[in-house]
Amino acid sequence: MHLHKYEKIWLIFGGGALVLFLLILGFGAFYLGTHPQSHGVTIDPENVEANEAFERENLGLTQVDDDRYIVNIVASTFSYDLGDDGEGNAVSHIEIPKGSTVLFQAVTTDVIHGLNIAGTNVNMMVEPGYISSLEVELNQTGEFTLVCNEYCGVGHHMMFATVEVVDDESGNETAAE
């Protein structure tokens, strides 16, 4: 069988591109340790409170060490549940000290939601039946918007909260104004 000169060039180019793609994929998977964000941890979406992390009193920001925090979030029909401020008001603003390591854990009780903190590298898909988690170090001060970046219905645009990274060491959880 005789291949034309241009066919040979395109076959070599296509084969080379495939090999390059597989090398990059292998480098990311094995050397950098790229993995699914939550390693497939499952949860009953109709009873998320059965998991200690998502009990009502454990939602929102929790300090676990000097510079380590956990943020537990329940996403549901057009809102992020970050707990309440002790007076019964829903929390929609959290403050975290700069340089802190934060583990974001999120679940949903209904449909697929997104969890993106604009301006940071926090970006997760939150699927029913799974706990999505991502640990990051927040080194940039400022106020960042937590938004749903997966269309979830007509009230999708109402899913937001704010995360403020501050220079001081207070890290207090505050209610929305």
C-alpha positions as CSV (number, residue, x, y, z in Angstrom):
1,M,0.0,0.0,0.0
2,H,1.4,3.4,-1.0
3,L,0.7,6.4,1.2
4,H,0.9,9.9,-0.3
5,K,3.5,12.2,1.2
6,Y,0.9,14.4,2.9
7,E,-0.9,11.4,4.3
8,K,2.3,10.3,6.0
9,I,2.8,13.8,7.4
10,W,-0.7,13.9,8.9
11,L,-0.4,10.4,10.3
12,I,2.9,11.3,12.0
13,F,1.4,14.6,13.3
14,G,-1.7,12.8,14.6
15,G,0.3,10.0,16.2
16,G,2.7,12.5,17.8
17,A,-0.2,14.6,19.1
18,L,-1.7,11.5,20.7
19,V,1.6,10.5,22.3
20,L,2.1,14.0,23.6
21,F,-1.4,14.1,25.1
22,L,-0.9,10.8,26.8
23,L,2.4,12.0,28.2
24,I,0.9,15.1,29.6
25,L,-2.0,13.1,31.1
26,G,0.4,10.7,32.7
27,F,2.5,13.5,34.1
28,G,-0.5,15.1,35.7
29,A,-1.9,11.9,37.1
30,F,1.2,10.2,38.4
31,Y,3.8,12.9,39.0
32,L,1.6,15.8,40.1
33,G,-1.0,13.5,41.8
34,T,-4.0,14.9,40.0
35,H,-7.1,13.0,41.2
36,P,-10.9,13.5,41.4
37,Q,-11.7,16.2,43.9
38,S,-13.3,14.1,46.5
39,H,-12.2,10.5,45.7
40,G,-15.8,9.4,45.4
41,V,-17.0,9.9,49.1
42,T,-20.7,9.3,49.0
43,I,-23.6,10.6,51.1
44,D,-27.4,10.2,51.2
45,P,-28.6,13.4,49.5
46,E,-31.9,13.1,51.3
47,N,-30.3,12.9,54.7
48,V,-27.1,15.0,54.6
49,E,-27.5,15.8,58.3
50,A,-26.6,12.2,59.1
51,N,-23.0,13.1,58.3
52,E,-21.4,14.9,61.3
53,A,-19.8,17.6,59.0
54,F,-23.2,18.6,57.7
55,E,-25.2,18.8,60.9
56,R,-26.8,22.2,61.3
57,E,-24.3,23.4,64.0
58,N,-21.3,22.4,61.9
59,L,-22.2,24.3,58.8
60,G,-20.1,27.3,57.8
61,L,-16.6,28.2,59.0
62,T,-14.9,26.1,61.8
63,Q,-11.4,26.6,63.0
64,V,-9.6,23.3,63.6
65,D,-6.0,24.6,64.3
66,D,-4.1,27.8,64.4
67,D,-4.1,28.3,60.6
68,R,-6.5,25.6,59.5
69,Y,-10.2,25.9,58.8
70,I,-13.1,23.8,57.4
71,V,-16.0,25.4,55.6
72,N,-19.0,23.0,55.4
73,I,-21.6,24.0,52.8
74,V,-25.0,22.5,51.9
75,A,-26.2,23.6,48.4
76,S,-29.9,23.4,47.7
77,T,-32.6,25.0,45.7
78,F,-31.0,28.4,45.0
79,S,-29.1,28.9,48.2
80,Y,-25.8,28.0,50.0
81,D,-26.4,27.0,53.6
82,L,-23.5,28.2,55.7
83,G,-25.4,27.8,58.9
84,D,-26.7,30.7,61.1
85,D,-25.1,33.4,63.2
86,G,-26.5,32.3,66.6
87,E,-29.4,34.7,66.3
88,G,-31.2,32.7,63.6
89,N,-29.9,34.8,60.7
90,A,-28.5,32.9,57.7
91,V,-24.7,33.4,57.2
92,S,-23.8,34.7,53.8
93,H,-20.4,36.2,54.6
94,I,-17.4,34.5,56.2
95,E,-14.0,35.9,57.1
96,I,-10.8,33.8,56.9
97,P,-7.3,35.0,57.9
98,K,-4.8,35.4,55.1
99,G,-2.4,32.4,54.7
100,S,-4.9,29.9,56.2
101,T,-5.4,26.4,54.8
102,V,-9.1,25.9,54.2
103,L,-10.9,22.6,53.5
104,F,-14.1,23.4,51.6
105,Q,-16.6,20.5,51.8
106,A,-19.9,20.7,50.0
107,V,-23.0,18.6,49.4
108,T,-26.3,19.1,47.6
109,T,-29.7,17.9,48.5
110,D,-31.3,18.3,45.1
111,V,-29.6,18.9,41.7
112,I,-26.0,19.5,40.4
113,H,-24.6,22.8,41.6
114,G,-21.3,24.5,41.2
115,L,-19.2,26.1,43.9
116,N,-16.8,28.7,42.6
117,I,-15.0,31.4,44.7
118,A,-14.3,34.0,42.0
119,G,-10.7,35.2,42.0
120,T,-9.3,32.0,43.7
121,N,-8.6,28.5,42.6
122,V,-11.7,27.1,44.4
123,N,-14.0,25.6,41.8
124,M,-16.0,22.4,42.4
125,M,-19.0,20.6,40.9
126,V,-21.4,19.5,43.7
127,E,-23.3,16.4,42.8
128,P,-26.2,14.7,44.7
129,G,-24.9,11.7,46.6
130,Y,-21.2,12.9,46.8
131,I,-19.2,15.0,49.1
132,S,-17.1,17.4,47.1
133,S,-14.0,18.7,48.9
134,L,-11.0,20.8,48.1
135,E,-8.2,22.1,50.3
136,V,-6.6,25.4,49.4
137,E,-4.3,28.0,51.0
138,L,-5.8,31.5,50.8
139,N,-2.9,33.9,50.4
140,Q,-4.6,36.8,48.6
141,T,-6.6,39.3,50.7
142,G,-9.9,40.7,49.5
143,E,-13.5,40.0,49.3
144,F,-14.5,37.1,46.9
145,T,-17.9,36.0,45.7
146,L,-18.9,32.4,46.2
147,V,-21.2,31.6,43.2
148,C,-23.0,28.6,41.7
149,N,-21.4,28.1,38.3
150,E,-23.6,25.2,37.2
151,Y,-27.1,26.3,36.0
152,C,-29.5,24.8,38.5
153,G,-32.8,26.4,37.7
154,V,-34.7,29.7,37.5
155,G,-33.3,31.0,40.9
156,H,-29.7,30.1,39.9
157,H,-28.6,33.8,40.0
158,M,-29.6,34.0,43.7
159,M,-26.9,31.5,44.8
160,F,-24.1,33.5,46.2
161,A,-22.2,34.4,49.4
162,T,-19.0,36.2,50.1
163,V,-15.7,35.0,51.4
164,E,-13.4,37.7,52.8
165,V,-9.7,36.9,53.3
166,V,-8.3,39.4,55.9
167,D,-4.9,40.3,57.2
168,D,-5.8,40.1,60.9
169,E,-6.1,36.8,62.8
170,S,-9.7,37.2,63.8
171,G,-11.3,34.8,61.2
172,N,-14.7,35.5,62.7
173,E,-17.8,34.3,61.1
174,T,-20.3,37.2,60.5
175,A,-23.8,37.4,59.3
176,A,-25.0,39.2,56.2
177,E,-26.0,42.8,56.6
